[in-house]
């Protein structure tokens, strides 16, 4: 009995070691061998998350389980946006991938700050995009009222284009963009000229639509942005205290305390 318990524990730990931990703003591949993910609790509590999911065909099943919320849906569109509210704690994500299907995932935490070089095309937009939101009045607060992108010491002179969908299946939206430079801000932006060596802030603002809070499907990019998404062009931090003494900002896999592994292995001997 004792041996079977230890083997089960080791097996469970090995599964958690193999579960990919999502880094915010990074493009993550989804396929038949990589379909379970963990969104670690790295930032302040009461967060809003945006999941951008692309896939090739069929019904892609999507499930998310957090300490105080569970949500599941079938993604029948190739481009999808899902906005949820998480009060606190680590979330587990699982995709049910049909044979021959595959895609990618990007996750944004609304309380994080994203430093970018504007080499990518950021966001996702498609006229047939499915857009789900489950953030209501009770779970909304001003501290997560926008996505924040920082562009320090811009690398070149370039015109930046901002696009959004005015209407999805259930919601109508207004322009969510605001750009700031040296404390001067411009709202409802569709185009903005960035100069080499100067620093800018790009905000994608949350708005109330019907009974919920959301941002529209959006994207923005520089003239020389690459279609292929580079994970090296985005990194994130938080401007609020984080839980624990020195929590990691990013990791590729879940880390299990080595003491636990040593203890379980020693019991087998």
C-alpha positions in Angstrom: 0.0 0.0 0.0 2.8 2.3 1.0 4.7 1.7 -2.3 1.6 2.3 -4.4 0.9 5.7 -2.7 4.5 6.8 -3.3 4.4 5.7 -7.0 1.1 7.6 -7.5 2.7 10.7 -5.8 5.7 10.5 -8.1 3.5 10.0 -11.1 1.4 13.1 -10.2 4.6 15.2 -9.7 6.0 14.0 -13.0 2.8 15.2 -14.8 3.0 18.6 -13.1 6.6 18.9 -14.2 5.6 18.3 -17.8 2.7 20.8 -17.7 3.9 24.0 -19.5 3.7 27.2 -17.5 2.5 30.1 -19.5 4.5 33.3 -19.8 2.3 36.4 -20.3 2.4 37.9 -23.7 4.3 34.9 -25.2 3.0 32.8 -28.1 2.4 29.2 -26.9 1.9 26.3 -29.3 -1.2 24.1 -28.9 -1.2 20.6 -30.5 -2.1 17.0 -29.6 1.1 16.6 -27.5 1.0 20.1 -25.9 -2.6 20.9 -24.7 -2.4 21.3 -20.9 -1.1 24.5 -19.3 -0.7 26.2 -16.0 -1.2 29.9 -15.5 0.8 30.5 -12.3 -0.2 33.1 -9.8 2.5 35.6 -10.2 0.9 39.0 -9.7 -1.6 40.9 -7.6 -5.0 39.4 -6.8 -8.3 40.2 -8.6 -6.9 40.0 -12.1 -8.6 40.0 -15.4 -7.1 37.9 -18.2 -7.4 37.9 -21.9 -6.8 34.6 -23.8 -6.2 34.9 -27.5 -6.6 31.4 -29.1 -6.0 30.6 -32.8 -6.5 27.2 -34.4 -6.9 25.6 -37.8 -10.1 23.7 -37.9 -13.0 21.9 -36.1 -14.1 22.3 -32.5 -11.3 23.1 -30.1 -12.5 22.4 -26.6 -11.3 24.9 -24.0 -11.4 24.5 -20.2 -10.1 26.8 -17.5 -10.1 26.0 -13.8 -9.1 28.6 -11.2 -9.7 28.5 -7.4 -13.0 30.4 -7.7 -14.0 30.0 -11.3 -14.5 27.2 -13.9 -15.3 27.9 -17.5 -15.5 25.8 -20.6 -16.5 26.3 -24.2 -16.0 25.0 -27.7 -14.1 27.2 -30.0 -15.6 26.8 -33.5 -14.0 29.9 -35.0 -10.3 30.0 -36.1 -9.7 33.2 -34.0 -11.1 33.5 -30.4 -10.9 35.9 -27.5 -11.9 34.9 -24.0 -11.9 37.4 -21.1 -12.2 36.1 -17.5 -11.9 37.4 -14.0 -9.7 35.5 -11.5 -9.8 36.5 -7.9 -6.6 34.8 -7.0 -4.5 31.6 -7.4 -3.1 29.5 -10.1 -5.3 28.4 -13.1 -5.1 25.2 -15.1 -6.0 25.3 -18.8 -6.8 22.3 -21.0 -7.6 22.1 -24.7 -9.3 19.1 -26.4 -7.5 19.0 -29.7 -9.1 17.1 -32.6 -6.9 15.1 -34.9 -5.1 17.3 -37.4 -5.9 20.5 -35.5 -3.4 22.8 -33.7 -2.9 26.4 -33.0 -1.5 29.0 -30.5 -2.3 30.8 -27.3 -1.4 34.2 -26.0 -2.4 35.4 -22.5 -2.5 38.9 -21.1 -2.9 39.9 -17.5 -4.5 43.3 -17.2 -2.4 44.2 -14.2 0.9 43.5 -15.9 3.1 46.0 -17.8 4.3 44.8 -21.2 7.6 46.2 -22.5 7.8 45.8 -26.3 10.0 46.8 -29.2 7.1 46.9 -31.7 8.6 44.2 -33.9 5.5 42.1 -33.6 1.9 42.5 -34.6 0.2 42.6 -31.1 -3.3 41.3 -30.5 -5.7 39.4 -32.8 -8.4 40.6 -35.0 -10.8 38.8 -37.4 -14.2 39.8 -38.6 -15.6 36.4 -37.7 -13.8 36.3 -34.3 -15.6 34.7 -31.4 -15.4 36.9 -28.3 -16.5 35.8 -24.8 -16.4 37.8 -21.6 -17.6 36.9 -18.1 -16.4 40.1 -16.3 -19.4 41.9 -14.7 -19.9 44.9 -12.4 -19.1 42.9 -9.3 -15.7 41.8 -10.5 -14.6 45.0 -12.2 -12.3 47.6 -10.7 -10.3 50.5 -12.1 -6.9 49.0 -11.3 -7.4 46.6 -14.3 -9.1 49.0 -16.6 -6.6 48.7 -19.5 -3.8 46.7 -21.0 -0.5 48.6 -20.8 2.3 48.4 -23.3 5.5 50.3 -22.8 7.8 51.2 -25.7 11.0 52.6 -24.3 13.7 54.3 -26.5 12.0 53.3 -29.8 14.3 51.8 -32.3 13.4 53.7 -35.5 11.0 56.2 -37.0 7.7 54.5 -37.9 4.0 55.0 -38.3 2.1 52.8 -35.9 -1.3 51.5 -37.0 -4.1 50.7 -34.5 -7.1 48.6 -35.5 -10.1 47.2 -33.7 -13.5 45.6 -34.4 -16.5 47.9 -33.8 -18.9 44.9 -33.6 -18.7 41.2 -32.7 -21.6 38.8 -32.5 -22.9 40.1 -29.2 -21.1 43.4 -28.5 -20.5 46.9 -30.0 -17.3 48.7 -29.2 -15.7 52.1 -29.3 -12.1 52.9 -30.1 -10.1 51.5 -27.1 -6.6 53.0 -27.9 -4.7 55.7 -26.1 -1.1 56.7 -26.7 1.0 58.8 -24.3 4.4 60.5 -24.8 5.9 62.8 -22.2 2.6 63.1 -20.3 0.7 64.1 -23.4 -1.9 61.6 -24.3 -4.1 61.1 -27.4 -7.2 59.0 -27.3 -9.2 57.2 -30.0 -6.0 56.6 -31.9 -6.0 54.9 -35.3 -2.5 56.0 -36.4 0.5 57.6 -34.5 4.0 58.5 -35.6 6.7 57.2 -33.3 10.2 58.8 -33.4 13.5 57.0 -32.9 14.9 57.3 -29.3 11.6 58.5 -27.8 9.5 56.5 -25.3 5.7 55.9 -25.6 2.9 54.1 -23.7 0.1 52.3 -25.5 -3.1 51.6 -23.6 -6.0 49.3 -24.7 -8.9 50.5 -22.5 -11.6 48.3 -21.0 -15.2 49.5 -21.7 -18.6 48.4 -20.6 -20.6 46.6 -23.2 -24.1 45.4 -22.3 -23.8 44.0 -18.7 -20.1 43.1 -19.0 -16.6 44.7 -19.2 -14.3 43.9 -22.1 -12.0 45.3 -24.8 -12.7 44.8 -28.5 -10.7 42.5 -30.7 -7.7 44.6 -31.5 -4.2 44.7 -33.0 -1.5 47.3 -33.4 1.8 47.2 -35.3 4.7 49.3 -36.8 5.3 49.5 -40.5 8.2 47.0 -40.3 6.4 44.6 -37.9 7.0 40.9 -38.7 4.0 38.5 -39.3 5.9 35.8 -37.4 5.5 36.5 -33.7 8.7 36.8 -31.7 8.5 36.0 -28.0 11.8 37.9 -27.5 10.1 41.2 -28.3 7.9 41.3 -25.2 8.5 41.0 -21.5 6.3 41.9 -18.5 6.6 43.2 -14.9 4.1 44.3 -12.3 3.8 47.8 -10.7 2.2 46.3 -7.6 3.7 44.1 -4.8 3.7 40.5 -5.7 3.0 37.6 -3.3 6.0 36.0 -1.6 9.6 37.3 -1.3 10.9 37.0 -4.8 8.4 35.2 -7.1 9.7 34.4 -10.6 8.4 36.5 -13.5 8.7 33.7 -15.9 9.4 30.0 -16.2 9.0 27.3 -18.8 7.8 24.6 -16.5 6.3 24.2 -13.0 9.0 23.8 -10.4 8.5 21.2 -7.7 10.5 21.6 -4.4 13.5 19.2 -4.7 13.1 18.3 -1.0 9.7 16.7 -1.8 11.2 14.6 -4.6 14.1 13.5 -2.5 11.8 12.5 0.3 9.5 10.4 -2.0 12.4 8.7 -3.7 14.1 7.9 -0.3 10.9 6.2 0.8 11.2 3.8 -2.1 14.6 2.6 -1.0 
